[in-house]
Amino acid sequence: MPHFLTSVRKPRYLAAAAGVALLLTAVGTGIQPSGAEAFCDADPCGPEGTYTPVTPTRLLDGRLTDPQIRLGVDGTTDLKVTGVVDEDDVELVPATGVSAVVLNLTVDLPTLDSFFTISPTGTATTTSSLNFAAGETRAAATTVKVGTDGMVTITNAFGQAFPIVDIQGYFSDGTEDEEPGSSYVPLPTPSRVVDTRVGGAANKFAADTTKNISLTDPPVEGATSVPAGATAVVANLTVTNTTADGYLTAFAEGTDPPLVSNLNWAAGRQIPNLATIPLSTDGMITVYNSAGATDVLIDVTGYYVPEDDETVGDRFTPVDPDRIGDSRSAIGGLVTFTTADQAQNLKVTGADAAPEGASAVVVSITSDNVTAETFFTAYPKGGATAPNVSNLNPIAGEQAANLAIVRVGDNGEITLLSRTPTANVIVDLYGYFEGEPPAEAIIDIAFDPLLG
């Protein structure tokens, strides 16, 4: 498996950015961005493991194909994810040189509780990517290695269900003679940058409205920022206090709203989903709410910066999906969460996982056997306290999944926190980032269970 070796990069230190700018409500954290500034001294400086964001575009809607694609029990469909062009025949994803794609996978009209698995075509896996209840429309992000003939395979477990797939970007495999794309900078710890619950009802998203959010020019002193010139941001979007069934779409400010969704929910539900969102040239995103009034939380975990003569960040290596943690069967040493605010550590580097020295891992986190409404938080081991964010918000009895990009902490481990007992958690690995060691985390926040 090819790795991007740190021997071709010369570290210098990146000055800490000042905060995250919002046109909503910002929550200052005092956390400084991580990453060692470096330049690529290889000749040429190849694109392997770098990321290119694209205009979010729908690749598949099983409801609208002719014939329809409605997956039955153990039903599969192969989807071409390379050589993608838009409606104007402009190339979005090249036909060759792509190692992995960033997708948003949505289910509609499922007849039974079930799950989708998305995997490289030509490989077998026992993991899951999207878990859903009968009748639910739900989405989950996924970063998946490209398989045979530039395709990925979607499999349904039970009942019948329509798959919907939107593409957000792709990673290069380095085989083509191209300029590098962007590399990833994980924050020292995830940071909540938007919480519309703070400040009252006036901050909520109304139906059929958009809000512009700046991630580079913070109005609140001390808030975390994304540096000028970043190409995309990785953020967990969560809705709560929802009054109607709806969806969110996040995209670069100043661009036409794409005909895709990032997050789907039923009235009254608190639902998260990870998104990799392109940024405008001045670091802005736009978030659209389709229906009802809703509060929105945005937790930033990192960002991408372009690789040129100088770069900040790490490069990505995809793997065949692999289960590295399961508290139901003690995989990875995890056990059932039995007390409130219980934290467990999971080794994510070493044998059967990411290599030692990986800076961040791309994992799917799934809940099971949840006895009360709760939330899970994933963060690097060794932080002073749990960050004020959430990754997964299941209700009692719900098996739910969400993708996370988690910076690796002490001893190659990440920490998983469950708010309430009793619950199980499953962790599947999809890839990892490597690069210069990031700066030490600076944390001065306290964990507030009310803001999970």
C-alpha positions in Angstrom: 0.0 0.0 0.0 1.6 3.3 -1.0 2.4 5.8 1.7 3.3 9.5 1.4 6.6 9.5 3.3 7.6 12.4 5.5 11.1 12.2 4.2 10.2 14.3 1.2 8.8 17.1 3.3 10.8 19.7 5.3 8.8 21.0 8.3 8.5 24.6 9.4 6.0 25.8 11.9 2.6 27.3 11.0 1.5 30.3 12.9 -1.7 29.6 14.7 -4.8 31.1 13.0 -7.0 33.3 15.1 -10.6 32.0 14.9 -13.6 30.9 12.9 -15.8 33.8 11.6 -19.5 33.4 11.6 -22.5 35.3 10.5 -24.3 33.2 13.1 -23.1 32.6 16.6 -19.5 31.6 17.3 -18.3 29.7 20.3 -14.7 30.6 21.2 -12.6 27.6 22.3 -9.0 28.8 22.6 -7.8 25.9 20.4 -5.0 26.5 18.0 -4.9 24.8 14.6 -2.3 22.1 14.1 0.1 21.1 11.4 3.7 21.8 10.4 4.2 24.1 7.5 6.3 22.4 4.9 7.3 22.5 1.2 7.5 19.5 -1.1 11.1 19.1 -2.3 10.5 16.1 -4.5 11.0 16.6 -8.3 8.3 16.7 -9.4 6.1 17.3 -6.4 3.5 14.6 -7.2 -0.2 14.6 -6.4 -0.4 11.3 -4.5 -2.9 11.5 -1.6 -4.0 15.1 -2.3 -7.6 16.1 -2.4 -9.6 18.0 -5.0 -13.0 19.3 -4.0 -15.7 19.4 -6.7 -19.1 21.1 -7.0 -21.3 18.7 -5.1 -23.0 16.7 -7.8 -25.6 13.8 -7.8 -24.2 10.7 -9.3 -27.1 8.3 -8.7 -30.7 8.6 -7.7 -32.2 5.1 -7.8 -35.7 6.6 -7.8 -35.1 8.3 -11.1 -33.1 5.8 -13.1 -34.8 3.8 -15.9 -35.3 1.2 -14.7 -35.3 2.2 -11.0 -32.5 0.9 -8.8 -34.3 -0.4 -5.7 -31.9 -2.7 -3.8 -33.4 -5.8 -2.3 -32.1 -8.3 0.3 -28.3 -8.5 -0.3 -28.9 -6.5 -3.5 -26.0 -4.6 -5.0 -25.3 -2.0 -7.6 -22.0 -0.8 -9.0 -21.5 2.9 -9.5 -18.9 4.5 -11.7 -17.2 7.3 -9.7 -14.3 8.2 -12.1 -14.6 10.0 -15.4 -17.5 12.1 -14.0 -18.6 15.2 -16.0 -21.3 17.8 -15.1 -24.3 18.7 -17.2 -22.1 21.0 -19.3 -19.7 18.1 -20.0 -17.0 19.7 -17.8 -14.8 17.1 -16.1 -15.4 16.8 -12.3 -13.5 13.6 -11.6 -10.8 12.4 -14.0 -11.1 8.9 -15.5 -7.7 7.8 -14.2 -5.4 8.7 -11.3 -8.1 8.6 -8.6 -7.5 6.6 -5.4 -10.7 7.4 -3.4 -13.8 9.5 -3.6 -15.7 11.5 -0.9 -19.4 10.7 -1.3 -22.7 11.4 0.5 -24.8 8.3 0.6 -28.6 8.6 1.2 -31.4 6.1 1.5 -35.0 6.7 0.7 -38.2 4.6 1.2 -36.6 1.6 3.0 -39.1 -1.1 3.8 -37.2 -2.6 6.8 -34.6 -1.5 9.3 -31.4 -2.2 7.4 -28.0 -0.8 6.4 -26.0 0.0 3.2 -22.4 -0.9 2.8 -20.3 1.0 0.2 -17.0 -0.6 -0.8 -14.4 -0.7 -3.6 -15.9 -2.8 -6.4 -14.1 -6.2 -6.4 -13.5 -6.4 -2.7 -15.5 -8.0 0.2 -16.2 -6.3 3.5 -18.2 -6.9 6.7 -18.5 -3.2 7.5 -21.5 -0.8 7.3 -21.7 2.7 5.9 -25.3 3.9 6.5 -27.8 2.5 9.0 -31.5 3.3 8.8 -34.9 2.5 10.1 -37.9 1.4 7.9 -39.4 4.4 6.1 -36.5 6.8 7.1 -34.7 9.1 4.7 -31.2 9.4 6.1 -27.7 10.2 4.9 -24.1 9.4 5.8 -20.9 10.6 4.3 -18.3 8.1 3.2 -14.7 8.2 1.9 -14.2 5.1 -0.1 -11.3 3.6 -2.1 -12.0 3.3 -5.8 -12.3 -0.3 -7.0 -12.4 -2.2 -10.3 -12.9 0.0 -13.4 -13.2 3.1 -11.2 -16.3 1.8 -9.5 -17.7 1.4 -6.0 -20.4 -1.1 -4.9 -23.4 -0.4 -2.8 -25.0 -3.3 -0.9 -28.3 -3.4 1.0 -28.8 -5.8 3.8 -32.6 -6.2 4.4 -35.9 -5.2 2.8 -35.9 -2.9 -0.2 -34.5 0.7 -0.4 -33.5 3.3 -3.0 -29.8 4.5 -2.9 -28.9 8.2 -3.7 -25.2 9.2 -4.1 -23.6 12.7 -4.3 -19.9 13.3 -4.9 -18.0 16.0 -2.9 -14.4 15.4 -4.1 -11.6 12.9 -4.8 -8.1 11.9 -3.9 -5.3 11.4 -6.4 -3.3 8.1 -6.6 -0.2 9.8 -8.0 -0.1 7.9 -11.2 -0.9 10.8 -13.4 1.5 13.7 -14.1 -0.6 16.4 -12.5 -0.2 19.3 -10.1 -0.9 18.4 -6.5 -4.3 19.1 -5.1 -4.9 20.0 -1.4 -3.6 18.4 1.7 -5.3 18.0 5.1 -4.7 19.9 8.3 -6.5 18.3 11.4 -7.3 20.6 14.2 -5.8 19.7 17.5 -9.3 18.8 18.7 -12.7 19.3 17.1 -14.1 22.7 17.5 -17.7 23.9 17.6 -18.0 27.0 15.5 -21.8 27.4 15.1 -24.6 26.7 17.6 -27.8 28.6 16.7 -29.3 27.5 20.1 -27.0 30.2 21.6 -28.7 33.6 21.3 -32.3 32.5 21.1 -34.9 31.7 18.5 -33.8 34.5 16.2 -30.7 32.5 15.2 -32.6 29.5 14.1 -32.7 28.6 10.4 -36.2 29.3 8.9 -37.7 27.2 6.2 -36.3 27.7 2.6 -33.6 30.1 3.7 -29.8 30.3 3.5 -27.1 31.7 5.8 -23.6 32.6 4.8 -20.8 31.6 7.2 -17.3 32.9 7.1 -14.5 30.5 8.3 -11.6 33.0 8.0 -12.7 36.3 9.6 -14.0 35.7 13.1 -16.1 38.4 14.8 -15.5 36.7 18.2 -12.0 37.0 19.6 -10.3 33.7 20.2 -12.5 31.6 18.0 -10.8 28.9 15.8 -10.2 29.9 12.2 -9.5 28.3 8.8 -6.6 30.1 7.1 -7.1 32.2 4.0 -6.6 30.1 0.9 -8.1 26.9 2.3 -10.0 25.0 -0.4 -12.4 23.0 1.7 -13.4 22.4 5.3 -14.4 19.1 7.1 -17.3 19.7 9.4 -19.9 17.7 11.3 -23.3 19.2 10.6 -26.1 18.5 13.2 -29.7 19.6 13.3 -31.8 19.8 16.5 -35.2 21.2 17.5 -36.5 20.4 14.1 -40.2 21.3 13.4 -40.6 19.5 10.0 -39.1 16.9 7.8 -36.2 18.5 5.9 -32.7 18.6 4.6 -29.6 20.8 4.7 -27.3 21.6 1.8 -23.8 23.2 2.3 -21.8 24.6 -0.5 -19.2 27.3 -1.3 -20.7 30.8 -0.9 -21.2 32.6 -4.2 -21.8 29.5 -6.2 -25.1 28.1 -7.5 -26.9 25.9 -4.9 -26.2 22.3 -6.0 -29.1 19.8 -6.4 -27.8 17.6 -3.6 -28.3 17.3 0.2 -25.9 16.8 3.0 -28.2 16.0 5.9 -31.8 14.6 6.0 -34.1 14.3 9.0 -37.6 13.7 10.3 -39.4 16.3 12.4 -38.3 16.3 16.0 -35.0 14.4 15.4 -31.4 15.4 16.2 -29.4 14.1 13.3 -25.7 14.6 12.3 -23.7 14.0 9.2 -20.1 14.8 8.2 -19.5 17.0 5.2 -16.4 18.1 3.2 -17.5 21.5 2.0 -15.8 23.6 -0.7 -14.9 27.1 0.4 -15.2 30.3 -1.6 -12.0 32.2 -2.3 -12.6 34.3 0.8 -13.4 31.3 3.0 -17.2 31.4 3.0 -19.8 28.6 2.9 -23.5 28.8 2.5 -26.0 26.5 4.3 -29.5 26.0 3.1 -32.4 24.7 5.1 -35.3 23.2 3.2 -38.2 23.1 5.6 -39.4 24.0 9.1 -37.4 25.9 11.7 -34.2 24.2 12.9 -31.2 24.8 15.0 -27.8 24.0 13.4 -24.6 23.0 15.0 -21.3 23.0 13.0 -18.2 21.3 14.4 -15.0 21.7 12.4 -12.4 18.9 12.5 -10.0 20.2 9.9 -9.5 21.8 6.5 -7.7 21.4 3.2 -5.0 23.7 1.8 -3.6 23.8 -1.7 -0.2 22.4 -2.3 2.1 24.7 -4.2 5.6 25.8 -3.4 4.6 25.6 0.2 2.0 23.5 1.9 0.4 22.7 5.2 -1.1 19.4 5.8 -1.1 15.6 5.3 -1.9 13.2 2.5 -4.4 10.5 2.3 -4.1 6.7 1.8 -7.4 4.7 1.4 -7.8 1.2 2.6 -10.3 -1.6 2.0 -12.9 -1.0 4.7 -11.9 -2.8 7.9 -13.6 -3.2 11.3 -11.0 -2.1 14.0 -13.3 -1.7 17.0 -16.5 -3.3 18.2 -17.6 -3.1 21.9 -20.1 -5.9 21.3 -17.3 -8.4 20.8 -14.3 -6.7 22.3 -12.6 -6.0 19.0 -9.9 -3.4 19.6 -10.4 -3.9 23.4 -13.7 -2.0 23.4 -16.4 -3.0 25.9 -20.0 -2.0 26.3 -20.4 1.5 27.7 -22.2 1.0 31.1 -21.9 4.4 32.8 -22.6 8.0 32.0 -19.8 10.0 30.5 -17.7 6.9 30.0 -14.6 7.2 27.8 -12.7 4.4 26.1 -9.5 4.5 24.1 -9.1 2.7 20.8 -5.7 2.0 19.2 -6.0 3.0 15.5 -2.4 2.6 14.4 -0.3 -0.5 14.2 -1.2 -4.0 13.1 -4.5 -4.3 11.2 -5.0 -0.5 11.3 -3.3 2.7 10.1 0.5 2.8 10.2 2.3 4.2 13.2 2.8 7.9 12.7 -0.6 8.5 10.9 -1.9 11.9 11.9 -5.6 11.2 11.4 -7.9 8.4 10.6 -11.1 8.2 8.5 -13.6 6.0 10.4 -17.3 5.2 10.4 -18.7 5.2 14.0 -21.9 3.2 14.5 -24.1 2.8 17.6 -26.0 -0.3 18.7 -28.0 -1.5 21.8 -28.5 2.1 22.9 -30.9 2.2 25.9 -31.4 6.0 26.1 -30.9 9.0 23.9 -27.2 9.8 23.9 -24.3 11.2 21.9 -20.8 9.9 21.1 -17.8 12.1 20.7 -14.5 11.0 19.1 -11.3 12.9 19.7 -7.5 12.4 20.0 -6.4 10.6 23.2 -4.5 12.9 25.6 -6.6 16.0 25.5 -7.2 17.8 28.8 -10.9 17.3 28.5 -13.5 16.2 26.0 -14.2 18.7 23.3 -17.7 20.4 23.2 -18.8 18.6 20.0 -20.7 15.4 19.0 -20.2 12.9 16.2 -23.3 10.7 16.6 -26.7 11.3 18.2 -28.7 8.1 18.5 -32.0 7.7 20.3 -32.9 4.6 22.4 -32.8 1.4 20.3 -31.3 3.1 17.3 -28.4 1.7 15.2 -27.0 4.8 13.5 -23.7 5.6 11.7 -21.6 8.7 10.9 -18.2 9.2 9.3 -15.5 11.0 11.3 -12.0 12.2 10.6 -10.3 12.0 13.9 -6.8 13.2 14.7 -4.6 10.5 16.2 -3.6 11.1 19.8 -1.2 9.7 22.3 0.1 6.1 21.6 -1.7 6.0 18.3 -5.1 6.1 20.0 -8.4 8.0 19.8 -10.9 8.4 22.6 -14.6 7.6 22.3 -17.0 9.1 24.8 -20.6 8.0 25.4 -22.9 10.4 27.2 -25.3 7.9 28.8 -25.4 4.2 29.5 -25.9 1.6 28.1 -24.5 1.6 24.5 -22.2 -0.2 22.1 -20.1 1.3 19.5 -18.5 -0.1 16.2 -15.6 1.6 14.4 -14.7 0.8 10.8 -11.5 2.2 9.1 -11.6 3.6 5.6 -8.2 5.3 5.4 -5.7 7.6 7.1 -3.6 10.7 6.7 0.2 11.0 7.1 2.5 14.0 7.2 4.6 16.0 9.6 3.6 15.7 13.3 1.0 18.3 14.1 1.5 20.9 16.9 0.5 20.1 20.4 -3.2 20.7 21.3 -4.0 23.8 23.4 -7.3 23.2 25.2 -9.0 25.4 27.7 -12.6 24.3 27.3 -14.8 22.3 29.6 -17.1 19.6 28.6 -20.7 20.7 28.7 -23.2 17.8 28.2 -26.0 20.2 27.4 -24.1 21.3 24.2 -23.5 17.8 22.9 
